[in-house]
Amino acid sequence: NDLEVHLTQREFDLLQYLLQKKGKVCERIEIIQQVWDIYFDYDTRIIDVYINALRKKLDLGKQENHIQTIRGIGYIVKD
């Protein structure tokens, strides 16, 4: 719709990455490497914080989340 959503740069980068991989499961380690540019053993729970922020900003109270969690693996964006 016509609502404007304000995202931080990191939120935007994360959303852009997930949309580029739409329909494919993105593993946490892959996300941290590609979006955060971190290539060492790192706690990937920070991704969960950003995913939750994106869901709140983008879903705007809708029943269905377009960014779905794949438990123990990562995330997927679906239509």
C-alpha contacts under 8 A as a table, 3 or more apart, distances in Angstrom:
res1	aa1	res2	aa2	distance
5	V	57	K	6.69
5	V	58	L	7.25
6	H	57	K	7.93
7	L	10	R	7.88
7	L	11	E	5.66
7	L	12	F	5.82
7	L	54	L	8.00
8	T	11	E	5.12
8	T	12	F	6.16
9	Q	12	F	5.07
9	Q	13	D	6.13
10	R	13	D	5.00
10	R	14	L	6.08
10	R	35	V	7.67
11	E	14	L	5.12
11	E	15	L	6.10
11	E	50	Y	6.37
11	E	53	A	7.89
11	E	54	L	6.67
12	F	15	L	5.14
12	F	16	Q	6.00
13	D	16	Q	5.10
13	D	17	Y	6.14
13	D	35	V	6.31
14	L	17	Y	5.16
14	L	18	L	6.21
14	L	31	I	7.76
14	L	35	V	6.05
14	L	50	Y	7.99
15	L	18	L	5.13
15	L	19	L	6.08
15	L	54	L	7.69
16	Q	19	L	5.15
16	Q	20	Q	6.18
17	Y	20	Q	5.13
17	Y	21	K	6.47
17	Y	31	I	7.92
17	Y	34	Q	7.97
17	Y	35	V	7.22
18	L	21	K	5.14
18	L	22	K	6.05
18	L	26	C	7.28
18	L	76	I	7.12
18	L	77	V	6.36
19	L	22	K	4.77
19	L	77	V	6.64
21	K	24	K	5.51
21	K	25	V	7.63
21	K	26	C	7.25
21	K	76	I	7.96
21	K	77	V	7.67
22	K	76	I	6.79
22	K	77	V	5.13
22	K	78	K	6.34
23	G	76	I	6.24
23	G	77	V	5.78
23	G	78	K	5.57
24	K	76	I	5.89
24	K	77	V	7.38
25	V	70	I	7.54
25	V	74	G	6.64
25	V	75	Y	5.64
25	V	76	I	4.71
25	V	77	V	7.91
26	C	30	E	6.57
26	C	31	I	6.61
26	C	73	I	7.76
26	C	74	G	5.49
26	C	75	Y	5.28
26	C	76	I	6.06
27	E	30	E	5.22
27	E	31	I	6.30
27	E	73	I	5.32
27	E	74	G	4.27
27	E	75	Y	6.60
28	R	31	I	5.07
28	R	32	I	6.18
28	R	44	T	6.24
28	R	47	I	7.28
28	R	73	I	6.48
28	R	74	G	4.89
28	R	75	Y	7.58
29	I	32	I	5.20
29	I	33	Q	6.18
29	I	44	T	6.89
30	E	33	Q	5.19
30	E	34	Q	6.08
31	I	34	Q	5.19
31	I	35	V	5.62
31	I	36	W	7.38
31	I	47	I	7.86
32	I	35	V	5.53
32	I	36	W	5.00
32	I	37	D	6.46
32	I	38	I	6.01
32	I	39	Y	7.86
32	I	44	T	6.66
32	I	47	I	7.39
33	Q	36	W	5.71
33	Q	37	D	4.62
33	Q	38	I	4.81
33	Q	39	Y	5.57
34	Q	37	D	5.34
34	Q	38	I	7.66
38	I	42	Y	7.60
43	D	46	I	7.09
44	T	47	I	5.73
44	T	48	D	7.70
45	R	48	D	5.24
45	R	49	V	6.97
46	I	49	V	5.20
46	I	50	Y	6.60
47	I	50	Y	5.17
47	I	51	I	6.07
48	D	51	I	5.02
48	D	52	N	6.11
49	V	52	N	5.28
49	V	53	A	6.35
50	Y	53	A	5.01
50	Y	54	L	6.19
51	I	54	L	5.08
51	I	55	R	6.14
51	I	67	I	7.78
52	N	55	R	5.06
52	N	56	K	6.23
53	A	56	K	5.22
53	A	57	K	6.23
54	L	57	K	5.10
54	L	58	L	5.81
54	L	59	D	7.98
55	R	58	L	5.26
55	R	59	D	5.40
55	R	60	L	7.76
55	R	65	N	6.94
55	R	67	I	7.08
56	K	59	D	5.83
56	K	60	L	6.05
56	K	61	G	7.51
57	K	60	L	6.00
59	D	62	K	5.30
59	D	64	E	7.78
59	D	65	N	6.49
59	D	66	H	7.58
62	K	65	N	7.22
65	N	68	Q	6.16
66	H	77	V	5.63
66	H	78	K	5.49
66	H	79	D	6.53
67	I	75	Y	6.64
67	I	76	I	5.78
67	I	77	V	4.62
67	I	78	K	6.73
68	Q	75	Y	5.58
68	Q	76	I	5.29
68	Q	77	V	6.20
68	Q	78	K	7.54
69	T	74	G	6.09
69	T	75	Y	4.62
69	T	76	I	6.57
70	I	73	I	5.54
70	I	74	G	5.18
70	I	75	Y	5.33
70	I	76	I	7.08
71	R	74	G	6.59
